[in-house]
Amino acid sequence: MPMTTSNAFGIDFGGTGIKGAPVDLAIGRFSQERVRIKTPDKSTPNNVAAVFVDLLAAFPDNTGPVGVTVPGVVSHGVVQTAANIDRDWIGTDADTLFTRATGREVHVVNDADAAGLAEVRYGAARDVKGLVIVTTLGTGIGSAMIHNGVLIPNSELGHLEIDGHDAEKRAANSAREREELSWKDWARRLQRYYSAVEKLFTPDLIVVGGGVSKQAAEFLPLLRLRTRIVPAELRNNAGAIGAALYATER
C-alpha cells in the first residue's frame, strides 16, 4: 500500500491507558492532539477492541489504516505471548478481531518493534545504515532490531540469559527502582547487558528508550562500549507513530 502523509492512525495499548492519534508520516508526528482512554480493568481483546472503537470515533475524519502496539510477541497478526496483559490475548488473531470491530484496516505490532521503527525512520537512528538495536528500559527490557530499515520482529533481547539471570530482571529500570540502585550501580548492570548484546550482534547503533531515557545523561556516559549508544528522541510517542508506520507499509 502506498504511504499517505497524514491519514494513518496509531494506537499505543498500555497497561493503564490506550492512547491514539492520527500520524503525519511525512514528518513522524501526530497531526492532531492525542486522546487517552483508560485501559479496562479486564483488558481482554474484546474489551480493548471496544475502547479502540470509541477512540477512533473521536477522529471521524480519519479513515486510513490503523496500527496498534501490543506488549507481546506478534506473528502475522496473531498475539503469541501475554506476560503483562490478559492471557486471553494468547492465540488471538488481533489483526482480524480489530479490523472487524472497527471497520478499518488494522495491524498489530510488538510495542518495542513499533518504537524501533519510529526511531529509525524519524528519531535518533534516522539515516543510520546497518543494524540498529533499540531497547526500552522500563518494567522489563523491550527490544527492536532493524537492519537497513527492515524490522527483524520479536527479538525479545530483554530475555537474554546473562550470569544465570533473565537480563531484564536485573537491568530493567524497574530493578533500579525496586532495589534503590544508584545510577552508578545500575550502570554496571547495564554495562554487562549491553556488552552481551554488542558481543552477540555487533550493531552499528544502540538506541535507549523508555521513560528513563529522559535521564540518559545520568547513566549512558558511564557505559563503555565500542558501539555508539544514544538516547531515544520520540519517547512516549514512538509506539503510536511506529505502529501507524507499520500499518501503512503492510
Protein Blocks (a to p, Z undefined) as FASTA:
>chain_A
ZZdfklcccddddfkbccdddddfknopafbdcddddddfblcfklmmmmmmmmmmmmmm
bcbdcddddddddeehiafbdfkbcfklgopafklmmmmmnopacddddfklmmmmmmmm
mmmmgoiacjdddddddfbccddddeehiacehkllmlpceehiafklmmmmklmmmnop
afklmmmmmmmmmmmmmmmnopabdcdedjklmmmmmmmmmpccfbdcdddfklmmmmmm
mmmmmmmmZZ
